[in-house]
Amino acid sequence: MANNLNDLGKVHPQQLVRTCAAWLDSESAARRALVEHALRSAVKRRDVNALRLLGYGKKPSVAIEKVRFEPSRVAIGGRVSMTFVVRSRSRTSQSLLVDVAVHFVKANGRAVPKVFKLK
């Protein structure tokens, strides 16, 4: 069901958000998980309504510090370790959804981003 809703959202994003909002009215853990999975593409597209529905509607007050990549250069097929600190600048708690976009260079030379969710 979540996959069907996700596909619907690619063509009719407002209908997806309306449907998911109605389903969250009688929220259970299973229903919440289904809605989160259904909204995954909308969240990757940074759809404001989908993010708001999941509790991420406000702009966060954070600082990204101590960003490190090791090694600084890597051969194709190699591994890179990324570390950073997310520091809150708010006096109240915040719900955060953290993404990392890695730009992969395609055969034609264009860089195309792929978004990864952090936990």
MOFEN-V232911 format. One record per residue. N is the residue number from 0. SS is DSSP state (a for helix, b for strand, c for the rest). PSI is psi in whole degrees, 0 to 359 (999 if undefined). Layout:
BEGIN
n = <N:N>
ss = <SS:SS>
psi = <PSI:PSI>
END
This chain:
BEGIN
n = <0:1:2:3:4:5:6:7:8:9:10:11:12:13:14:15:16:17:18:19:20:21:22:23:24:25:26:27:28:29:30:31:32:33:34:35:36:37:38:39:40:41:42:43:44:45:46:47:48:49:50:51:52:53:54:55:56:57:58:59:60:61:62:63:64:65:66:67:68:69:70:71:72:73:74:75:76:77:78:79:80:81:82:83:84:85:86:87:88:89:90:91:92:93:94:95:96:97:98:99:100:101:102:103:104:105:106:107:108:109:110:111:112:113:114:115:116:117:118>
ss = <c:a:a:a:a:a:a:a:a:a:a:c:a:a:a:a:a:a:a:a:a:a:a:a:c:c:c:c:a:a:a:a:a:a:a:a:a:a:c:a:a:a:a:a:c:c:c:a:a:a:a:a:a:c:c:c:c:c:c:c:c:b:b:b:b:b:b:b:b:b:c:c:c:c:c:c:c:c:c:c:b:b:b:b:b:b:b:b:c:c:c:c:c:c:c:c:c:c:b:b:b:b:b:b:b:c:c:c:c:c:b:b:b:b:b:b:b:c:c>
psi = <318:321:321:316:319:315:319:318:338:334:321:76:325:322:321:312:318:315:314:323:317:321:331:349:322:63:132:169:319:318:319:316:319:315:317:318:321:329:5:318:323:321:318:328:359:37:115:319:321:317:317:319:327:2:16:38:337:149:127:154:91:163:137:120:165:46:128:140:129:128:167:336:142:143:158:132:354:180:147:136:131:131:149:166:131:114:127:139:7:151:348:162:152:144:126:142:113:125:154:128:120:126:114:135:122:171:330:1:352:141:128:127:144:128:132:139:136:149:999>
END
